[in-house]
């Protein structure tokens, strides 16, 4: 299953951990191909995730529901991968 599909399914602790495991596996596979990772250091990853959170009010301005904080945190991690 694709990361974005798992991301859409996050709604509790178990689905969050499932997504986090898939993100970790995606990162491990990124060394052999690009897989869309914009940030290859923990500093760059966190900088991008924080920048996304600040720019989007933790996704609220992009339609994320504040009642689903598990999904907000999953998107935070995902944006560490893709946000520049």
Biopython code that builds the backbone (N, CA, C, O; Angstrom):
import numpy as np
from Bio.PDB.StructureBuilder import StructureBuilder

atoms = [
    (1, "UNK", "N", (0.846, -1.178, 0.000)),
    (1, "UNK", "CA", (0.000, 0.000, 0.000)),
    (1, "UNK", "C", (0.892, 1.243, 0.000)),
    (1, "UNK", "O", (1.937, 1.267, 0.651)),
    (2, "UNK", "N", (0.477, 2.251, -0.722)),
    (2, "UNK", "CA", (1.237, 3.493, -0.836)),
    (2, "UNK", "C", (1.152, 4.316, 0.454)),
    (2, "UNK", "O", (0.179, 4.226, 1.202)),
    (3, "UNK", "N", (2.189, 5.114, 0.693)),
    (3, "UNK", "CA", (2.219, 5.947, 1.893)),
    (3, "UNK", "C", (1.005, 6.862, 1.991)),
    (3, "UNK", "O", (0.404, 6.985, 3.059)),
    (4, "UNK", "N", (0.644, 7.502, 0.890)),
    (4, "UNK", "CA", (-0.486, 8.438, 0.951)),
    (4, "UNK", "C", (-1.789, 7.724, 1.286)),
    (4, "UNK", "O", (-2.663, 8.314, 1.922)),
    (5, "UNK", "N", (-1.942, 6.456, 0.869)),
    (5, "UNK", "CA", (-3.131, 5.689, 1.241)),
    (5, "UNK", "C", (-3.145, 5.411, 2.743)),
    (5, "UNK", "O", (-4.175, 5.552, 3.401)),
    (6, "UNK", "N", (-1.992, 5.015, 3.274)),
    (6, "UNK", "CA", (-1.900, 4.777, 4.720)),
    (6, "UNK", "C", (-2.131, 6.068, 5.493)),
    (6, "UNK", "O", (-2.762, 6.060, 6.550)),
    (7, "UNK", "N", (-1.625, 7.168, 4.970)),
    (7, "UNK", "CA", (-1.798, 8.471, 5.612)),
    (7, "UNK", "C", (-3.276, 8.828, 5.722)),
    (7, "UNK", "O", (-3.723, 9.332, 6.752)),
    (8, "UNK", "N", (-4.023, 8.569, 4.670)),
    (8, "UNK", "CA", (-5.463, 8.852, 4.676)),
    (8, "UNK", "C", (-6.218, 8.016, 5.699)),
    (8, "UNK", "O", (-7.299, 8.408, 6.140)),
    (9, "UNK", "N", (-5.663, 6.867, 6.083)),
    (9, "UNK", "CA", (-6.335, 5.955, 7.009)),
    (9, "UNK", "C", (-6.011, 6.215, 8.481)),
    (9, "UNK", "O", (-6.608, 5.593, 9.360)),
    (10, "UNK", "N", (-5.085, 7.116, 8.759)),
    (10, "UNK", "CA", (-4.672, 7.346, 10.149)),
    (10, "UNK", "C", (-5.802, 8.001, 10.933)),
    (10, "UNK", "O", (-6.303, 9.064, 10.564)),
    (11, "UNK", "N", (-6.195, 7.340, 12.029)),
    (11, "UNK", "CA", (-7.237, 7.890, 12.894)),
    (11, "UNK", "C", (-7.095, 7.467, 14.359)),
    (11, "UNK", "O", (-7.915, 7.836, 15.200)),
    (12, "UNK", "N", (-6.053, 6.691, 14.656)),
    (12, "UNK", "CA", (-5.813, 6.281, 16.041)),
    (12, "UNK", "C", (-4.355, 5.868, 16.189)),
    (12, "UNK", "O", (-3.577, 5.959, 15.239)),
    (13, "UNK", "N", (-3.990, 5.413, 17.386)),
    (13, "UNK", "CA", (-2.592, 5.090, 17.637)),
    (13, "UNK", "C", (-2.084, 3.945, 16.765)),
    (13, "UNK", "O", (-0.934, 3.976, 16.326)),
    (14, "UNK", "N", (-2.904, 2.951, 16.509)),
    (14, "UNK", "CA", (-2.463, 1.791, 15.727)),
    (14, "UNK", "C", (-2.260, 2.142, 14.249)),
    (14, "UNK", "O", (-1.283, 1.712, 13.636)),
    (15, "UNK", "N", (-3.180, 2.922, 13.682)),
    (15, "UNK", "CA", (-3.008, 3.312, 12.282)),
    (15, "UNK", "C", (-1.865, 4.315, 12.138)),
    (15, "UNK", "O", (-1.209, 4.361, 11.098)),
    (16, "UNK", "N", (-1.622, 5.121, 13.178)),
    (16, "UNK", "CA", (-0.466, 6.024, 13.164)),
    (16, "UNK", "C", (0.829, 5.222, 13.141)),
    (16, "UNK", "O", (1.728, 5.515, 12.352)),
    (17, "UNK", "N", (0.929, 4.213, 14.000)),
    (17, "UNK", "CA", (2.141, 3.394, 14.033)),
    (17, "UNK", "C", (2.331, 2.616, 12.735)),
    (17, "UNK", "O", (3.459, 2.434, 12.277)),
    (18, "UNK", "N", (1.243, 2.162, 12.149)),
    (18, "UNK", "CA", (1.333, 1.473, 10.853)),
    (18, "UNK", "C", (1.921, 2.422, 9.802)),
    (18, "UNK", "O", (2.795, 2.037, 9.024)),
    (19, "UNK", "N", (1.434, 3.659, 9.791)),
    (19, "UNK", "CA", (1.975, 4.647, 8.862)),
    (19, "UNK", "C", (3.443, 4.938, 9.161)),
    (19, "UNK", "O", (4.261, 4.991, 8.243)),
    (20, "UNK", "N", (3.786, 5.127, 10.437)),
    (20, "UNK", "CA", (5.170, 5.434, 10.818)),
    (20, "UNK", "C", (6.117, 4.307, 10.401)),
    (20, "UNK", "O", (7.229, 4.568, 9.940)),
    (21, "UNK", "N", (5.681, 3.068, 10.562)),
    (21, "UNK", "CA", (6.512, 1.936, 10.117)),
    (21, "UNK", "C", (6.717, 1.956, 8.601)),
    (21, "UNK", "O", (7.817, 1.699, 8.113)),
    (22, "UNK", "N", (5.664, 2.260, 7.873)),
    (22, "UNK", "CA", (5.760, 2.327, 6.413)),
    (22, "UNK", "C", (6.662, 3.483, 5.980)),
    (22, "UNK", "O", (7.417, 3.350, 5.017)),
    (23, "UNK", "N", (6.590, 4.603, 6.677)),
    (23, "UNK", "CA", (7.464, 5.735, 6.374)),
    (23, "UNK", "C", (8.913, 5.367, 6.638)),
    (23, "UNK", "O", (9.795, 5.724, 5.857)),
    (24, "UNK", "N", (9.167, 4.664, 7.721)),
    (24, "UNK", "CA", (10.517, 4.215, 8.037)),
    (24, "UNK", "C", (11.034, 3.275, 6.953)),
    (24, "UNK", "O", (12.183, 3.399, 6.529)),
    (25, "UNK", "N", (10.210, 2.345, 6.503)),
    (25, "UNK", "CA", (10.609, 1.419, 5.437)),
    (25, "UNK", "C", (10.855, 2.169, 4.135)),
    (25, "UNK", "O", (11.771, 1.831, 3.385)),
    (26, "UNK", "N", (10.054, 3.169, 3.869)),
    (26, "UNK", "CA", (10.228, 3.980, 2.674)),
    (26, "UNK", "C", (11.554, 4.732, 2.728)),
    (26, "UNK", "O", (12.242, 4.860, 1.715)),
    (27, "UNK", "N", (11.906, 5.222, 3.893)),
    (27, "UNK", "CA", (13.188, 5.919, 4.070)),
    (27, "UNK", "C", (14.354, 4.967, 3.854)),
    (27, "UNK", "O", (15.338, 5.330, 3.210)),
    (28, "UNK", "N", (14.256, 3.757, 4.383)),
    (28, "UNK", "CA", (15.325, 2.772, 4.214)),
    (28, "UNK", "C", (15.499, 2.412, 2.743)),
    (28, "UNK", "O", (16.624, 2.212, 2.284)),
    (29, "UNK", "N", (14.408, 2.327, 2.006)),
    (29, "UNK", "CA", (14.472, 2.003, 0.584)),
    (29, "UNK", "C", (14.967, 3.184, -0.240)),
    (29, "UNK", "O", (15.413, 3.003, -1.373)),
    (30, "UNK", "N", (14.896, 4.379, 0.309)),
    (30, "UNK", "CA", (15.275, 5.587, -0.439)),
    (30, "UNK", "C", (16.756, 5.625, -0.758)),
    (30, "UNK", "O", (17.160, 6.331, -1.681)),
    (31, "UNK", "N", (17.574, 4.894, -0.030)),
    (31, "UNK", "CA", (19.004, 4.908, -0.322)),
    (31, "UNK", "C", (19.308, 4.270, -1.677)),
    (31, "UNK", "O", (20.319, 4.583, -2.304)),
    (32, "UNK", "N", (18.438, 3.385, -2.118)),
    (32, "UNK", "CA", (18.673, 2.730, -3.403)),
    (32, "UNK", "C", (17.972, 3.441, -4.559)),
    (32, "UNK", "O", (18.348, 3.254, -5.716)),
    (33, "UNK", "N", (16.980, 4.237, -4.268)),
    (33, "UNK", "CA", (16.333, 5.070, -5.279)),
    (33, "UNK", "C", (15.764, 6.310, -4.602)),
    (33, "UNK", "O", (15.727, 6.379, -3.373)),
    (34, "UNK", "N", (15.328, 7.272, -5.370)),
    (34, "UNK", "CA", (14.921, 8.573, -4.830)),
    (34, "UNK", "C", (13.693, 8.479, -3.925)),
    (34, "UNK", "O", (13.734, 8.968, -2.796)),
    (35, "UNK", "N", (12.628, 7.878, -4.378)),
    (35, "UNK", "CA", (11.376, 7.694, -3.646)),
    (35, "UNK", "C", (10.808, 8.990, -3.078)),
    (35, "UNK", "O", (9.984, 8.948, -2.165)),
    (36, "UNK", "N", (11.236, 10.152, -3.605)),
    (36, "UNK", "CA", (10.635, 11.419, -3.221)),
    (36, "UNK", "C", (11.134, 12.042, -1.933)),
    (36, "UNK", "O", (10.538, 13.003, -1.447)),
    (37, "UNK", "N", (12.212, 11.520, -1.366)),
    (37, "UNK", "CA", (12.728, 12.084, -0.121)),
    (37, "UNK", "C", (13.513, 13.356, -0.419)),
    (37, "UNK", "O", (14.534, 13.320, -1.106)),
    (38, "UNK", "N", (13.029, 14.476, 0.103)),
    (38, "UNK", "CA", (13.691, 15.764, -0.085)),
    (38, "UNK", "C", (14.728, 16.024, 1.001)),
    (38, "UNK", "O", (15.635, 16.834, 0.811)),
    (39, "UNK", "N", (14.603, 15.351, 2.121)),
    (39, "UNK", "CA", (15.435, 15.636, 3.286)),
    (39, "UNK", "C", (16.067, 14.353, 3.797)),
    (39, "UNK", "O", (15.373, 13.436, 4.235)),
    (40, "UNK", "N", (17.383, 14.299, 3.736)),
    (40, "UNK", "CA", (18.094, 13.072, 4.076)),
    (40, "UNK", "C", (18.788, 13.100, 5.425)),
    (40, "UNK", "O", (19.448, 12.130, 5.796)),
    (41, "UNK", "N", (18.654, 14.183, 6.161)),
    (41, "UNK", "CA", (19.203, 14.244, 7.521)),
    (41, "UNK", "C", (18.054, 14.479, 8.485)),
    (41, "UNK", "O", (17.001, 14.980, 8.090)),
    (42, "UNK", "N", (18.246, 14.126, 9.728)),
    (42, "UNK", "CA", (17.191, 14.356, 10.726)),
    (42, "UNK", "C", (16.931, 15.849, 10.893)),
    (42, "UNK", "O", (15.797, 16.268, 11.125)),
    (43, "UNK", "N", (17.987, 16.647, 10.775)),
    (43, "UNK", "CA", (17.821, 18.099, 10.900)),
    (43, "UNK", "C", (16.963, 18.644, 9.758)),
    (43, "UNK", "O", (16.046, 19.434, 9.984)),
    (44, "UNK", "N", (17.267, 18.218, 8.537)),
    (44, "UNK", "CA", (16.485, 18.664, 7.386)),
    (44, "UNK", "C", (15.051, 18.163, 7.441)),
    (44, "UNK", "O", (14.116, 18.886, 7.097)),
    (45, "UNK", "N", (14.885, 16.910, 7.880)),
    (45, "UNK", "CA", (13.568, 16.305, 8.012)),
    (45, "UNK", "C", (12.710, 17.105, 8.999)),
    (45, "UNK", "O", (11.575, 17.470, 8.693)),
    (46, "UNK", "N", (13.262, 17.369, 10.175)),
    (46, "UNK", "CA", (12.506, 18.108, 11.187)),
    (46, "UNK", "C", (12.286, 19.559, 10.787)),
    (46, "UNK", "O", (11.214, 20.110, 11.036)),
    (47, "UNK", "N", (13.274, 20.180, 10.177)),
    (47, "UNK", "CA", (13.123, 21.561, 9.717)),
    (47, "UNK", "C", (11.948, 21.679, 8.746)),
    (47, "UNK", "O", (11.139, 22.602, 8.850)),
    (48, "UNK", "N", (11.859, 20.743, 7.807)),
    (48, "UNK", "CA", (10.768, 20.773, 6.836)),
    (48, "UNK", "C", (9.422, 20.473, 7.487)),
    (48, "UNK", "O", (8.427, 21.128, 7.174)),
    (49, "UNK", "N", (9.378, 19.507, 8.373)),
    (49, "UNK", "CA", (8.124, 19.184, 9.061)),
    (49, "UNK", "C", (7.638, 20.373, 9.875)),
    (49, "UNK", "O", (6.450, 20.692, 9.857)),
    (50, "UNK", "N", (8.533, 21.022, 10.580)),
    (50, "UNK", "CA", (8.167, 22.198, 11.384)),
    (50, "UNK", "C", (7.723, 23.342, 10.482)),
    (50, "UNK", "O", (6.736, 24.016, 10.777)),
    (51, "UNK", "N", (8.443, 23.569, 9.386)),
    (51, "UNK", "CA", (8.065, 24.634, 8.451)),
    (51, "UNK", "C", (6.661, 24.407, 7.908)),
    (51, "UNK", "O", (5.868, 25.343, 7.810)),
    (52, "UNK", "N", (6.352, 23.140, 7.551)),
    (52, "UNK", "CA", (5.000, 22.824, 7.084)),
    (52, "UNK", "C", (3.972, 23.114, 8.172)),
    (52, "UNK", "O", (2.944, 23.735, 7.902)),
    (53, "UNK", "N", (4.240, 22.670, 9.404)),
    (53, "UNK", "CA", (3.293, 22.859, 10.505)),
    (53, "UNK", "C", (3.030, 24.337, 10.751)),
    (53, "UNK", "O", (1.890, 24.740, 10.981)),
    (54, "UNK", "N", (4.080, 25.139, 10.702)),
    (54, "UNK", "CA", (3.919, 26.579, 10.938)),
    (54, "UNK", "C", (3.188, 27.250, 9.769)),
    (54, "UNK", "O", (2.346, 28.121, 9.988)),
    (55, "UNK", "N", (3.498, 26.859, 8.548)),
    (55, "UNK", "CA", (2.895, 27.485, 7.374)),
    (55, "UNK", "C", (1.423, 27.114, 7.194)),
    (55, "UNK", "O", (0.646, 27.891, 6.637)),
    (56, "UNK", "N", (1.045, 25.934, 7.662)),
    (56, "UNK", "CA", (-0.320, 25.438, 7.415)),
    (56, "UNK", "C", (-1.167, 25.356, 8.680)),
    (56, "UNK", "O", (-2.254, 24.779, 8.656)),
    (57, "UNK", "N", (-0.688, 25.919, 9.776)),
    (57, "UNK", "CA", (-1.383, 25.799, 11.068)),
    (57, "UNK", "C", (-1.656, 24.328, 11.368)),
    (57, "UNK", "O", (-2.772, 23.932, 11.705)),
    (58, "UNK", "N", (-0.595, 23.534, 11.233)),
    (58, "UNK", "CA", (-0.635, 22.082, 11.462)),
    (58, "UNK", "C", (-1.660, 21.403, 10.566)),
    (58, "UNK", "O", (-2.319, 20.444, 10.967)),
    (59, "UNK", "N", (-1.785, 21.917, 9.343)),
    (59, "UNK", "CA", (-2.659, 21.310, 8.348)),
    (59, "UNK", "C", (-4.088, 21.818, 8.341)),
    (59, "UNK", "O", (-4.864, 21.449, 7.460)),
    (60, "UNK", "N", (-4.454, 22.654, 9.301)),
    (60, "UNK", "CA", (-5.826, 23.156, 9.371)),
    (60, "UNK", "C", (-6.167, 23.925, 8.097)),
    (60, "UNK", "O", (-7.259, 23.768, 7.552)),
    (61, "UNK", "N", (-5.231, 24.762, 7.617)),
    (61, "UNK", "CA", (-5.498, 25.543, 6.401)),
    (61, "UNK", "C", (-5.553, 24.657, 5.153)),
    (61, "UNK", "O", (-5.968, 25.114, 4.087)),
    (62, "UNK", "N", (-5.141, 23.411, 5.278)),
    (62, "UNK", "CA", (-5.195, 22.464, 4.161)),
    (62, "UNK", "C", (-6.338, 21.462, 4.305)),
    (62, "UNK", "O", (-6.444, 20.519, 3.520)),
    (63, "UNK", "N", (-7.182, 21.663, 5.296)),
    (63, "UNK", "CA", (-8.361, 20.823, 5.449)),
    (63, "UNK", "C", (-8.249, 19.685, 6.446)),
    (63, "UNK", "O", (-9.197, 18.916, 6.605)),
    (64, "UNK", "N", (-7.101, 19.557, 7.132)),
    (64, "UNK", "CA", (-7.011, 18.514, 8.161)),
    (64, "UNK", "C", (-7.903, 18.896, 9.331)),
    (64, "UNK", "O", (-8.020, 20.068, 9.687)),
    (65, "UNK", "N", (-8.517, 17.903, 9.911)),
    (65, "UNK", "CA", (-9.423, 18.128, 11.027)),
    (65, "UNK", "C", (-8.658, 18.148, 12.349)),
    (65, "UNK", "O", (-7.936, 17.199, 12.653)),
    (66, "UNK", "N", (-8.801, 19.204, 13.134)),
    (66, "UNK", "CA", (-8.091, 19.245, 14.419)),
    (66, "UNK", "C", (-8.542, 18.144, 15.375)),
    (66, "UNK", "O", (-7.844, 17.844, 16.344)),
    (67, "UNK", "N", (-9.688, 17.546, 15.117)),
    (67, "UNK", "CA", (-10.176, 16.463, 15.971)),
    (67, "UNK", "C", (-9.423, 15.155, 15.731)),
    (67, "UNK", "O", (-9.539, 14.222, 16.525)),
    (68, "UNK", "N", (-8.649, 15.078, 14.639)),
    (68, "UNK", "CA", (-7.877, 13.870, 14.342)),
    (68, "UNK", "C", (-6.388, 14.194, 14.487)),
    (68, "UNK", "O", (-5.665, 14.301, 13.496)),
    (69, "UNK", "N", (-5.949, 14.346, 15.726)),
    (69, "UNK", "CA", (-4.549, 14.721, 15.960)),
    (69, "UNK", "C", (-3.588, 13.624, 15.509)),
    (69, "UNK", "O", (-2.446, 13.925, 15.163)),
    (70, "UNK", "N", (-4.019, 12.360, 15.501)),
    (70, "UNK", "CA", (-3.156, 11.289, 15.001)),
    (70, "UNK", "C", (-2.794, 11.533, 13.539)),
    (70, "UNK", "O", (-1.643, 11.369, 13.135)),
    (71, "UNK", "N", (-3.798, 11.928, 12.750)),
    (71, "UNK", "CA", (-3.521, 12.189, 11.344)),
    (71, "UNK", "C", (-2.675, 13.452, 11.175)),
    (71, "UNK", "O", (-1.818, 13.499, 10.293)),
    (72, "UNK", "N", (-2.897, 14.469, 11.999)),
    (72, "UNK", "CA", (-2.067, 15.666, 11.931)),
    (72, "UNK", "C", (-0.599, 15.319, 12.181)),
    (72, "UNK", "O", (0.280, 15.821, 11.480)),
    (73, "UNK", "N", (-0.329, 14.483, 13.153)),
    (73, "UNK", "CA", (1.049, 14.091, 13.438)),
    (73, "UNK", "C", (1.623, 13.218, 12.322)),
    (73, "UNK", "O", (2.809, 13.317, 12.009)),
    (74, "UNK", "N", (0.801, 12.374, 11.727)),
    (74, "UNK", "CA", (1.271, 11.564, 10.604)),
    (74, "UNK", "C", (1.630, 12.455, 9.419)),
    (74, "UNK", "O", (2.653, 12.242, 8.768)),
    (75, "UNK", "N", (0.794, 13.450, 9.136)),
    (75, "UNK", "CA", (1.090, 14.374, 8.043)),
    (75, "UNK", "C", (2.344, 15.174, 8.367)),
    (75, "UNK", "O", (3.144, 15.453, 7.475)),
    (76, "UNK", "N", (2.525, 15.545, 9.626)),
    (76, "UNK", "CA", (3.745, 16.225, 10.062)),
    (76, "UNK", "C", (4.978, 15.399, 9.666)),
    (76, "UNK", "O", (5.935, 15.930, 9.103)),
    (77, "UNK", "N", (4.941, 14.104, 9.967)),
    (77, "UNK", "CA", (6.062, 13.231, 9.600)),
    (77, "UNK", "C", (6.202, 13.128, 8.083)),
    (77, "UNK", "O", (7.312, 13.196, 7.556)),
    (78, "UNK", "N", (5.097, 12.965, 7.390)),
    (78, "UNK", "CA", (5.144, 12.853, 5.932)),
    (78, "UNK", "C", (5.742, 14.119, 5.310)),
    (78, "UNK", "O", (6.512, 14.044, 4.352)),
    (79, "UNK", "N", (5.385, 15.267, 5.857)),
    (79, "UNK", "CA", (5.906, 16.516, 5.313)),
    (79, "UNK", "C", (7.398, 16.670, 5.592)),
    (79, "UNK", "O", (8.080, 17.409, 4.882)),
    (80, "UNK", "N", (7.908, 15.998, 6.598)),
    (80, "UNK", "CA", (9.352, 15.958, 6.786)),
    (80, "UNK", "C", (10.037, 15.308, 5.598)),
    (80, "UNK", "O", (11.185, 15.620, 5.283)),
    (81, "UNK", "N", (9.332, 14.409, 4.947)),
    (81, "UNK", "CA", (9.858, 13.735, 3.766)),
    (81, "UNK", "C", (9.798, 14.635, 2.531)),
    (81, "UNK", "O", (10.759, 14.694, 1.764)),
    (82, "UNK", "N", (8.669, 15.340, 2.331)),
    (82, "UNK", "CA", (8.421, 15.982, 1.044)),
    (82, "UNK", "C", (8.516, 17.501, 1.019)),
    (82, "UNK", "O", (8.734, 18.084, -0.043)),
    (83, "UNK", "N", (8.358, 18.152, 2.162)),
    (83, "UNK", "CA", (8.281, 19.617, 2.190)),
    (83, "UNK", "C", (9.663, 20.219, 2.015)),
    (83, "UNK", "O", (10.627, 19.754, 2.623)),
    (84, "UNK", "N", (9.765, 21.246, 1.191)),
    (84, "UNK", "CA", (11.058, 21.910, 0.978)),
    (84, "UNK", "C", (11.048, 23.298, 1.542)),
    (84, "UNK", "O", (12.051, 24.007, 1.455)),
]
sb = StructureBuilder()
sb.init_structure("model")
sb.init_model(0)
sb.init_chain("A")
sb.init_seg("    ")
for serial, (resi, resn, name, xyz) in enumerate(atoms, 1):
    if name == "N":
        sb.init_residue(resn, " ", resi, " ")
    sb.init_atom(name, np.array(xyz, "f"), 0.0, 1.0, " ", f" {name:<3s}", serial, name[0])
structure = sb.get_structure()
